[in-house]
């Protein structure tokens, strides 16, 4: 009976700590996210995809 209570207490403690970490926004891994986005295509030329082919491109075969 004591082992069941110990596991229950341990599980509640872990869930409480994970809930607090989620609420505060803490993460065990530090992601390298860019906080700023480029304002124009010139700032990020890799994001530009030209659409010169029109609708006929999708209807052709291989």
C-alpha positions, 0 to 999 in steps of 0.5 A: 500500500505504501508503494502505491502512495509513493508512486501516486505522490511521485506522479503528481509531483512530476505532473505538477513540475511539468505543468509549472514548466509549461505555464512559465514557458520553460524548455529543457532544450534551448531552440535557436529560433530567429526572433525577427522575420525579414520584411521584404523579399530582398531581405530573404531572397530564398523565400521568393518562388516565381509563378511564371508558368501559370495554370498550364503547369499543373495540367501537364504530365511528366 
